Amino acid sequence: MYKPLSIVSSVAGGLLAGKIFTEIWQRVSPTDQEPPKPRDLSRSTREAFIAAAIQGLIVGVIRAGLARAQARGFQALTHEDPQ
């Protein structure tokens, strides 16, 4: 039961992280453009790396938060360690 719930939570977390990243990028980007893709050579390397770092940070924090909450919820319901 824990594994299917974990997969659904990961997908939902990825979607949530993507939306949060896009919102943050639009607020901090001076050009008000979409976040740069790594292969988009019309944008600077610095900008691509900064976007990737921000996106990685957001994805990591969201995934860790969801995994932690899910493990605590599972333990509260089943009184078992989710590992």
Biopython code that builds the backbone (N, CA, C, O; Angstrom):
import numpy as np
from Bio.PDB.StructureBuilder import StructureBuilder

atoms = [
    (1, "MET", "N", (0.822, -1.200, 0.000)),
    (1, "MET", "CA", (0.000, 0.000, 0.000)),
    (1, "MET", "C", (0.862, 1.259, 0.000)),
    (1, "MET", "O", (0.495, 2.270, -0.599)),
    (2, "TYR", "N", (2.009, 1.193, 0.674)),
    (2, "TYR", "CA", (2.861, 2.377, 0.786)),
    (2, "TYR", "C", (3.472, 2.750, -0.556)),
    (2, "TYR", "O", (3.548, 3.933, -0.885)),
    (3, "LYS", "N", (3.910, 1.768, -1.338)),
    (3, "LYS", "CA", (4.612, 2.042, -2.596)),
    (3, "LYS", "C", (3.711, 2.737, -3.622)),
    (3, "LYS", "O", (4.146, 3.739, -4.190)),
    (4, "PRO", "N", (2.486, 2.274, -3.897)),
    (4, "PRO", "CA", (1.632, 2.985, -4.862)),
    (4, "PRO", "C", (1.327, 4.420, -4.429)),
    (4, "PRO", "O", (1.288, 5.331, -5.256)),
    (5, "LEU", "N", (1.115, 4.610, -3.142)),
    (5, "LEU", "CA", (0.864, 5.953, -2.633)),
    (5, "LEU", "C", (2.099, 6.840, -2.818)),
    (5, "LEU", "O", (1.983, 8.030, -3.111)),
    (6, "SER", "N", (3.266, 6.251, -2.646)),
    (6, "SER", "CA", (4.521, 6.979, -2.832)),
    (6, "SER", "C", (4.695, 7.429, -4.280)),
    (6, "SER", "O", (5.157, 8.542, -4.531)),
    (7, "ILE", "N", (4.331, 6.582, -5.226)),
    (7, "ILE", "CA", (4.446, 6.919, -6.651)),
    (7, "ILE", "C", (3.506, 8.067, -7.005)),
    (7, "ILE", "O", (3.903, 9.010, -7.691)),
    (8, "VAL", "N", (2.287, 7.989, -6.548)),
    (8, "VAL", "CA", (1.311, 9.055, -6.807)),
    (8, "VAL", "C", (1.779, 10.364, -6.178)),
    (8, "VAL", "O", (1.659, 11.432, -6.780)),
    (9, "SER", "N", (2.300, 10.271, -4.987)),
    (9, "SER", "CA", (2.797, 11.455, -4.290)),
    (9, "SER", "C", (3.980, 12.074, -5.041)),
    (9, "SER", "O", (4.088, 13.299, -5.108)),
    (10, "SER", "N", (4.856, 11.262, -5.598)),
    (10, "SER", "CA", (6.004, 11.771, -6.353)),
    (10, "SER", "C", (5.564, 12.519, -7.607)),
    (10, "SER", "O", (6.100, 13.581, -7.924)),
    (11, "VAL", "N", (4.599, 11.970, -8.308)),
    (11, "VAL", "CA", (4.095, 12.627, -9.516)),
    (11, "VAL", "C", (3.436, 13.957, -9.153)),
    (11, "VAL", "O", (3.684, 14.978, -9.795)),
    (12, "ALA", "N", (2.607, 13.936, -8.136)),
    (12, "ALA", "CA", (1.933, 15.168, -7.704)),
    (12, "ALA", "C", (2.961, 16.198, -7.229)),
    (12, "ALA", "O", (2.820, 17.389, -7.505)),
    (13, "GLY", "N", (3.977, 15.746, -6.525)),
    (13, "GLY", "CA", (5.024, 16.646, -6.055)),
    (13, "GLY", "C", (5.801, 17.265, -7.202)),
    (13, "GLY", "O", (6.156, 18.442, -7.150)),
    (14, "GLY", "N", (6.067, 16.481, -8.240)),
    (14, "GLY", "CA", (6.759, 17.012, -9.406)),
    (14, "GLY", "C", (5.951, 18.085, -10.118)),
    (14, "GLY", "O", (6.494, 19.105, -10.544)),
    (15, "LEU", "N", (4.664, 17.852, -10.242)),
    (15, "LEU", "CA", (3.793, 18.847, -10.874)),
    (15, "LEU", "C", (3.721, 20.123, -10.035)),
    (15, "LEU", "O", (3.786, 21.230, -10.568)),
    (16, "LEU", "N", (3.587, 19.957, -8.731)),
    (16, "LEU", "CA", (3.539, 21.102, -7.833)),
    (16, "LEU", "C", (4.849, 21.892, -7.881)),
    (16, "LEU", "O", (4.837, 23.121, -7.942)),
    (17, "ALA", "N", (5.963, 21.186, -7.852)),
    (17, "ALA", "CA", (7.271, 21.846, -7.904)),
    (17, "ALA", "C", (7.451, 22.605, -9.212)),
    (17, "ALA", "O", (8.008, 23.703, -9.220)),
    (18, "GLY", "N", (6.985, 22.030, -10.314)),
    (18, "GLY", "CA", (7.082, 22.711, -11.605)),
    (18, "GLY", "C", (6.299, 24.011, -11.627)),
    (18, "GLY", "O", (6.774, 25.020, -12.148)),
    (19, "LYS", "N", (5.113, 23.987, -11.067)),
    (19, "LYS", "CA", (4.291, 25.206, -11.019)),
    (19, "LYS", "C", (4.924, 26.264, -10.114)),
    (19, "LYS", "O", (4.949, 27.447, -10.454)),
    (20, "ILE", "N", (5.429, 25.831, -8.970)),
    (20, "ILE", "CA", (6.069, 26.772, -8.054)),
    (20, "ILE", "C", (7.302, 27.386, -8.707)),
    (20, "ILE", "O", (7.517, 28.594, -8.609)),
    (21, "PHE", "N", (8.114, 26.565, -9.371)),
    (21, "PHE", "CA", (9.310, 27.083, -10.032)),
    (21, "PHE", "C", (8.956, 28.102, -11.109)),
    (21, "PHE", "O", (9.592, 29.152, -11.203)),
    (22, "THR", "N", (7.957, 27.803, -11.913)),
    (22, "THR", "CA", (7.561, 28.733, -12.975)),
    (22, "THR", "C", (7.107, 30.062, -12.382)),
    (22, "THR", "O", (7.467, 31.123, -12.891)),
    (23, "GLU", "N", (6.329, 30.012, -11.324)),
    (23, "GLU", "CA", (5.876, 31.250, -10.667)),
    (23, "GLU", "C", (7.048, 32.054, -10.122)),
    (23, "GLU", "O", (7.120, 33.267, -10.320)),
    (24, "ILE", "N", (7.958, 31.385, -9.442)),
    (24, "ILE", "CA", (9.123, 32.081, -8.887)),
    (24, "ILE", "C", (9.976, 32.666, -10.002)),
    (24, "ILE", "O", (10.421, 33.810, -9.908)),
    (25, "TRP", "N", (10.208, 31.888, -11.058)),
    (25, "TRP", "CA", (11.039, 32.374, -12.166)),
    (25, "TRP", "C", (10.428, 33.611, -12.813)),
    (25, "TRP", "O", (11.149, 34.556, -13.132)),
    (26, "GLN", "N", (9.132, 33.622, -13.009)),
    (26, "GLN", "CA", (8.491, 34.778, -13.628)),
    (26, "GLN", "C", (8.586, 36.015, -12.752)),
    (26, "GLN", "O", (8.591, 37.133, -13.266)),
    (27, "ARG", "N", (8.661, 35.838, -11.443)),
    (27, "ARG", "CA", (8.772, 36.983, -10.536)),
    (27, "ARG", "C", (10.197, 37.520, -10.444)),
    (27, "ARG", "O", (10.390, 38.723, -10.265)),
    (28, "VAL", "N", (11.198, 36.645, -10.564)),
    (28, "VAL", "CA", (12.581, 37.098, -10.419)),
    (28, "VAL", "C", (13.276, 37.363, -11.748)),
    (28, "VAL", "O", (14.335, 37.991, -11.773)),
    (29, "SER", "N", (12.707, 36.903, -12.838)),
    (29, "SER", "CA", (13.333, 37.085, -14.145)),
    (29, "SER", "C", (13.147, 38.521, -14.621)),
    (29, "SER", "O", (12.020, 39.012, -14.680)),
    (30, "PRO", "N", (14.239, 39.197, -14.962)),
    (30, "PRO", "CA", (14.105, 40.582, -15.423)),
    (30, "PRO", "C", (13.441, 40.687, -16.793)),
    (30, "PRO", "O", (12.873, 41.729, -17.121)),
    (31, "THR", "N", (13.501, 39.634, -17.594)),
    (31, "THR", "CA", (12.943, 39.686, -18.946)),
    (31, "THR", "C", (11.518, 39.167, -19.006)),
    (31, "THR", "O", (10.860, 39.286, -20.040)),
    (32, "ASP", "N", (11.032, 38.592, -17.910)),
    (32, "ASP", "CA", (9.674, 38.049, -17.847)),
    (32, "ASP", "C", (9.440, 36.945, -18.879)),
    (32, "ASP", "O", (8.319, 36.754, -19.350)),
    (33, "GLN", "N", (10.516, 36.216, -19.228)),
    (33, "GLN", "CA", (10.418, 35.098, -20.166)),
    (33, "GLN", "C", (10.222, 33.793, -19.401)),
    (33, "GLN", "O", (10.326, 33.741, -18.176)),
    (34, "GLU", "N", (9.938, 32.758, -20.156)),
    (34, "GLU", "CA", (9.878, 31.415, -19.589)),
    (34, "GLU", "C", (11.281, 31.031, -19.113)),
    (34, "GLU", "O", (12.266, 31.597, -19.588)),
    (35, "PRO", "N", (11.385, 30.085, -18.188)),
    (35, "PRO", "CA", (12.713, 29.635, -17.758)),
    (35, "PRO", "C", (13.501, 29.076, -18.947)),
    (35, "PRO", "O", (12.920, 28.434, -19.823)),
    (36, "PRO", "N", (14.808, 29.310, -18.985)),
    (36, "PRO", "CA", (15.596, 28.828, -20.121)),
    (36, "PRO", "C", (15.753, 27.310, -20.103)),
    (36, "PRO", "O", (15.911, 26.700, -19.046)),
    (37, "LYS", "N", (15.709, 26.731, -21.263)),
    (37, "LYS", "CA", (16.005, 25.312, -21.421)),
    (37, "LYS", "C", (17.525, 25.189, -21.552)),
    (37, "LYS", "O", (18.159, 26.087, -22.106)),
    (38, "PRO", "N", (18.119, 24.116, -21.065)),
    (38, "PRO", "CA", (19.573, 23.977, -21.155)),
    (38, "PRO", "C", (20.112, 24.028, -22.592)),
    (38, "PRO", "O", (21.247, 24.456, -22.802)),
    (39, "ARG", "N", (19.334, 23.607, -23.563)),
    (39, "ARG", "CA", (19.796, 23.600, -24.962)),
    (39, "ARG", "C", (19.518, 24.899, -25.712)),
    (39, "ARG", "O", (19.903, 25.045, -26.872)),
    (40, "ASP", "N", (18.855, 25.835, -25.055)),
    (40, "ASP", "CA", (18.541, 27.118, -25.684)),
    (40, "ASP", "C", (19.777, 28.010, -25.658)),
    (40, "ASP", "O", (20.071, 28.644, -24.645)),
    (41, "LEU", "N", (20.496, 28.056, -26.770)),
    (41, "LEU", "CA", (21.756, 28.793, -26.828)),
    (41, "LEU", "C", (21.558, 30.297, -26.990)),
    (41, "LEU", "O", (22.530, 31.052, -26.965)),
    (42, "SER", "N", (20.318, 30.738, -27.156)),
    (42, "SER", "CA", (20.070, 32.175, -27.235)),
    (42, "SER", "C", (20.071, 32.817, -25.844)),
    (42, "SER", "O", (20.136, 34.041, -25.725)),
    (43, "ARG", "N", (20.002, 32.005, -24.809)),
    (43, "ARG", "CA", (20.040, 32.487, -23.428)),
    (43, "ARG", "C", (21.434, 32.227, -22.865)),
    (43, "ARG", "O", (22.140, 31.335, -23.335)),
    (44, "SER", "N", (21.824, 32.994, -21.875)),
    (44, "SER", "CA", (23.172, 32.861, -21.325)),
    (44, "SER", "C", (23.315, 31.573, -20.512)),
    (44, "SER", "O", (22.347, 31.045, -19.964)),
    (45, "THR", "N", (24.539, 31.093, -20.455)),
    (45, "THR", "CA", (24.843, 29.909, -19.659)),
    (45, "THR", "C", (24.571, 30.184, -18.186)),
    (45, "THR", "O", (24.044, 29.332, -17.471)),
    (46, "ARG", "N", (24.930, 31.368, -17.749)),
    (46, "ARG", "CA", (24.699, 31.758, -16.358)),
    (46, "ARG", "C", (23.213, 31.668, -16.016)),
    (46, "ARG", "O", (22.844, 31.127, -14.974)),
    (47, "GLU", "N", (22.369, 32.193, -16.889)),
    (47, "GLU", "CA", (20.932, 32.171, -16.652)),
    (47, "GLU", "C", (20.406, 30.736, -16.621)),
    (47, "GLU", "O", (19.558, 30.404, -15.792)),
    (48, "ALA", "N", (20.902, 29.890, -17.516)),
    (48, "ALA", "CA", (20.468, 28.488, -17.548)),
    (48, "ALA", "C", (20.876, 27.765, -16.260)),
    (48, "ALA", "O", (20.101, 26.977, -15.718)),
    (49, "PHE", "N", (22.096, 28.033, -15.769)),
    (49, "PHE", "CA", (22.554, 27.395, -14.536)),
    (49, "PHE", "C", (21.788, 27.887, -13.313)),
    (49, "PHE", "O", (21.457, 27.099, -12.427)),
    (50, "ILE", "N", (21.512, 29.160, -13.264)),
    (50, "ILE", "CA", (20.743, 29.709, -12.142)),
    (50, "ILE", "C", (19.339, 29.103, -12.131)),
    (50, "ILE", "O", (18.835, 28.716, -11.077)),
    (51, "ALA", "N", (18.714, 29.021, -13.297)),
    (51, "ALA", "CA", (17.374, 28.426, -13.383)),
    (51, "ALA", "C", (17.401, 26.967, -12.947)),
    (51, "ALA", "O", (16.511, 26.514, -12.227)),
    (52, "ALA", "N", (18.424, 26.228, -13.383)),
    (52, "ALA", "CA", (18.533, 24.815, -13.009)),
    (52, "ALA", "C", (18.749, 24.654, -11.507)),
    (52, "ALA", "O", (18.191, 23.746, -10.891)),
    (53, "ALA", "N", (19.551, 25.528, -10.922)),
    (53, "ALA", "CA", (19.804, 25.456, -9.478)),
    (53, "ALA", "C", (18.538, 25.754, -8.680)),
    (53, "ALA", "O", (18.233, 25.058, -7.711)),
    (54, "ILE", "N", (17.813, 26.769, -9.080)),
    (54, "ILE", "CA", (16.561, 27.116, -8.389)),
    (54, "ILE", "C", (15.556, 25.978, -8.535)),
    (54, "ILE", "O", (14.888, 25.598, -7.573)),
    (55, "GLN", "N", (15.457, 25.443, -9.745)),
    (55, "GLN", "CA", (14.512, 24.354, -9.982)),
    (55, "GLN", "C", (14.894, 23.121, -9.160)),
    (55, "GLN", "O", (14.023, 22.482, -8.571)),
    (56, "GLY", "N", (16.174, 22.783, -9.113)),
    (56, "GLY", "CA", (16.624, 21.638, -8.325)),
    (56, "GLY", "C", (16.344, 21.802, -6.841)),
    (56, "GLY", "O", (15.937, 20.856, -6.166)),
    (57, "LEU", "N", (16.562, 23.001, -6.345)),
    (57, "LEU", "CA", (16.294, 23.285, -4.941)),
    (57, "LEU", "C", (14.811, 23.107, -4.627)),
    (57, "LEU", "O", (14.451, 22.467, -3.638)),
    (58, "ILE", "N", (13.964, 23.668, -5.463)),
    (58, "ILE", "CA", (12.517, 23.581, -5.234)),
    (58, "ILE", "C", (12.039, 22.139, -5.312)),
    (58, "ILE", "O", (11.276, 21.688, -4.458)),
    (59, "VAL", "N", (12.485, 21.414, -6.335)),
    (59, "VAL", "CA", (12.071, 20.016, -6.495)),
    (59, "VAL", "C", (12.532, 19.187, -5.296)),
    (59, "VAL", "O", (11.772, 18.372, -4.776)),
    (60, "GLY", "N", (13.763, 19.392, -4.863)),
    (60, "GLY", "CA", (14.285, 18.634, -3.730)),
    (60, "GLY", "C", (13.527, 18.887, -2.443)),
    (60, "GLY", "O", (13.208, 17.953, -1.707)),
    (61, "VAL", "N", (13.241, 20.142, -2.176)),
    (61, "VAL", "CA", (12.516, 20.493, -0.947)),
    (61, "VAL", "C", (11.091, 19.954, -0.986)),
    (61, "VAL", "O", (10.607, 19.408, 0.006)),
    (62, "ILE", "N", (10.419, 20.100, -2.117)),
    (62, "ILE", "CA", (9.037, 19.594, -2.241)),
    (62, "ILE", "C", (9.012, 18.081, -2.084)),
    (62, "ILE", "O", (8.185, 17.553, -1.341)),
    (63, "ARG", "N", (9.907, 17.373, -2.772)),
    (63, "ARG", "CA", (9.935, 15.907, -2.680)),
    (63, "ARG", "C", (10.232, 15.440, -1.261)),
    (63, "ARG", "O", (9.592, 14.512, -0.768)),
    (64, "ALA", "N", (11.203, 16.080, -0.597)),
    (64, "ALA", "CA", (11.538, 15.686, 0.765)),
    (64, "ALA", "C", (10.371, 15.960, 1.717)),
    (64, "ALA", "O", (10.068, 15.141, 2.584)),
    (65, "GLY", "N", (9.727, 17.096, 1.554)),
    (65, "GLY", "CA", (8.587, 17.424, 2.408)),
    (65, "GLY", "C", (7.436, 16.456, 2.231)),
    (65, "GLY", "O", (6.835, 16.013, 3.209)),
    (66, "LEU", "N", (7.129, 16.128, 0.995)),
    (66, "LEU", "CA", (6.034, 15.179, 0.745)),
    (66, "LEU", "C", (6.375, 13.782, 1.247)),
    (66, "LEU", "O", (5.526, 13.107, 1.830)),
    (67, "ALA", "N", (7.607, 13.345, 1.024)),
    (67, "ALA", "CA", (8.013, 12.012, 1.481)),
    (67, "ALA", "C", (7.957, 11.921, 3.003)),
    (67, "ALA", "O", (7.529, 10.914, 3.567)),
    (68, "ARG", "N", (8.395, 12.982, 3.644)),
    (68, "ARG", "CA", (8.386, 13.003, 5.106)),
    (68, "ARG", "C", (6.953, 12.974, 5.644)),
    (68, "ARG", "O", (6.646, 12.215, 6.564)),
    (69, "ALA", "N", (6.090, 13.792, 5.075)),
    (69, "ALA", "CA", (4.691, 13.829, 5.512)),
    (69, "ALA", "C", (3.995, 12.499, 5.248)),
    (69, "ALA", "O", (3.209, 12.023, 6.067)),
    (70, "GLN", "N", (4.292, 11.912, 4.107)),
    (70, "GLN", "CA", (3.682, 10.629, 3.762)),
    (70, "GLN", "C", (4.148, 9.536, 4.729)),
    (70, "GLN", "O", (3.338, 8.720, 5.169)),
    (71, "ALA", "N", (5.424, 9.512, 5.058)),
    (71, "ALA", "CA", (5.941, 8.504, 5.987)),
    (71, "ALA", "C", (5.324, 8.672, 7.370)),
    (71, "ALA", "O", (4.967, 7.689, 8.019)),
    (72, "ARG", "N", (5.201, 9.908, 7.816)),
    (72, "ARG", "CA", (4.588, 10.154, 9.134)),
    (72, "ARG", "C", (3.107, 9.746, 9.137)),
    (72, "ARG", "O", (2.619, 9.164, 10.106)),
    (73, "GLY", "N", (2.407, 10.053, 8.056)),
    (73, "GLY", "CA", (1.003, 9.660, 7.956)),
    (73, "GLY", "C", (0.830, 8.154, 7.940)),
    (73, "GLY", "O", (-0.059, 7.613, 8.598)),
    (74, "PHE", "N", (1.690, 7.475, 7.181)),
    (74, "PHE", "CA", (1.632, 6.013, 7.129)),
    (74, "PHE", "C", (1.893, 5.414, 8.502)),
    (74, "PHE", "O", (1.202, 4.488, 8.929)),
    (75, "GLN", "N", (2.886, 5.944, 9.184)),
    (75, "GLN", "CA", (3.214, 5.444, 10.516)),
    (75, "GLN", "C", (2.078, 5.714, 11.503)),
    (75, "GLN", "O", (1.793, 4.871, 12.354)),
    (76, "ALA", "N", (1.435, 6.859, 11.405)),
    (76, "ALA", "CA", (0.326, 7.180, 12.304)),
    (76, "ALA", "C", (-0.863, 6.254, 12.080)),
    (76, "ALA", "O", (-1.559, 5.891, 13.029)),
    (77, "LEU", "N", (-1.096, 5.874, 10.832)),
    (77, "LEU", "CA", (-2.239, 5.002, 10.536)),
    (77, "LEU", "C", (-1.969, 3.534, 10.834)),
    (77, "LEU", "O", (-2.849, 2.825, 11.323)),
    (78, "THR", "N", (-0.761, 3.076, 10.543)),
    (78, "THR", "CA", (-0.473, 1.637, 10.648)),
    (78, "THR", "C", (0.387, 1.257, 11.844)),
    (78, "THR", "O", (0.497, 0.076, 12.173)),
    (79, "HIS", "N", (0.996, 2.235, 12.496)),
    (79, "HIS", "CA", (1.935, 2.002, 13.588)),
    (79, "HIS", "C", (3.111, 1.147, 13.147)),
    (79, "HIS", "O", (3.690, 0.415, 13.949)),
    (80, "GLU", "N", (3.466, 1.243, 11.862)),
    (80, "GLU", "CA", (4.610, 0.543, 11.287)),
    (80, "GLU", "C", (5.566, 1.544, 10.686)),
    (80, "GLU", "O", (5.166, 2.637, 10.285)),
    (81, "ASP", "N", (6.823, 1.171, 10.625)),
    (81, "ASP", "CA", (7.833, 2.001, 9.979)),
    (81, "ASP", "C", (7.697, 1.822, 8.468)),
    (81, "ASP", "O", (7.696, 0.683, 8.001)),
    (82, "PRO", "N", (7.582, 2.893, 7.686)),
    (82, "PRO", "CA", (7.356, 2.753, 6.249)),
    (82, "PRO", "C", (8.572, 2.286, 5.451)),
    (82, "PRO", "O", (8.479, 2.165, 4.230)),
    (83, "GLN", "N", (9.676, 2.028, 6.079)),
    (83, "GLN", "CA", (10.859, 1.594, 5.341)),
    (83, "GLN", "C", (10.662, 0.199, 4.941)),
    (83, "GLN", "O", (11.534, -0.389, 4.301)),
]
sb = StructureBuilder()
sb.init_structure("model")
sb.init_model(0)
sb.init_chain("A")
sb.init_seg("    ")
for serial, (resi, resn, name, xyz) in enumerate(atoms, 1):
    if name == "N":
        sb.init_residue(resn, " ", resi, " ")
    sb.init_atom(name, np.array(xyz, "f"), 0.0, 1.0, " ", f" {name:<3s}", serial, name[0])
structure = sb.get_structure()
